[in-house]
Structures are given as C-alpha cells and as structure tokens.
Amino acid sequence: MPVSPSAGPGRIEGPIARCYAHTPLGALIAASQIGDRLGVASNREAIEILRRQAIPGPGVNNNLRLLAGPEVNDGSSDGQLAGFQFVDYTPDMAVINLANRLTDGTFNAATFTLKWLDGDWKIKIQDSGADSSSVSQVTSLAGYVPWSGVS
C-alpha cells in the first residue's frame, strides 16, 4: 500500500492507517489505504475501520450489520495499485479513480469518494455497502497517472 512521509499515513495502529495530509496526495493515499485495508480485513478489523475511517451513513450501518455474521473476507488482496485519476478535488472532498492490476494481469478501476472530516480523510461507503461508487474492468492504463511499483 502506498505511503508518503509528507502525505501519510502518519500513524498505523493495527488495521487503522490514519493521519493523512489535507492535500490531493493525502486523499489519494487515504483512498488506497482505507479501500485496500477494508478489502482484506477480518470482520472485526473491518468494523473498526468503518467506525473510525468512514463517513457515517446508511452504507456503514448496512456493512456493520453484515459484519456481525460470518467472515466476509479471506485476508488476501486481489491486486495492486497501478494508476489513478482525480475526478474532482476540493479541500473538503475528493473523488478518485483507482486502477488496480489484478492477480490475473487484468485491470479494474474503482471510484472512491473521500471527505475531510474530523481532521482526516474519511471514505464514503455507498448505501449499498460498497466502498466505491463503481467498479469496472479497464483494458489499459490510458488516461491514468501510473503508480510506480507495479511490474
């Protein structure tokens, strides 16, 4: 997962990575960190992430109910950050597309919305419970800023 000495996360405590810079780069890293951590978290860890790093709302409530049952994730990651696009950015809100290279070599893209709330970037959970508003397969990284570290 991406980290930056200047943009964050400034603190990592178990499944929680927090203290991001109030900048576009801080929002980008928060989107990747929070989204990836939710994707591999045990139910207990996901509950903690949602309570501390998500914007309160119906989607969070739906997820918390789901996470009270059988384990949702198996703890394995399905890909690596390969590129990004800023759809929109203001000091209080960021909408970012993240492209991931999946383990089978294909790419998918997901759109994340973050809000600056209580001194840190928080992720918006959709009413459906998804952490992104859309996920689609993409055939290339054309139009994305490449993220180094992907081979």
Secondary structure, DSSP 4 states (H G I P E B T S, - for coil): ---BTTTB-SEEETTEEE---SSHHHHHHHHHHHHHHHHH--HHHHHHHHHHHB--SHHHHHHHHHTTSS----S---EEEEEEEEEEEETTEEEEEEEEEETTS-EEEEEEEEEEETTEEEEPPPTTS-SSSEEEEES--TTSEE-TT--
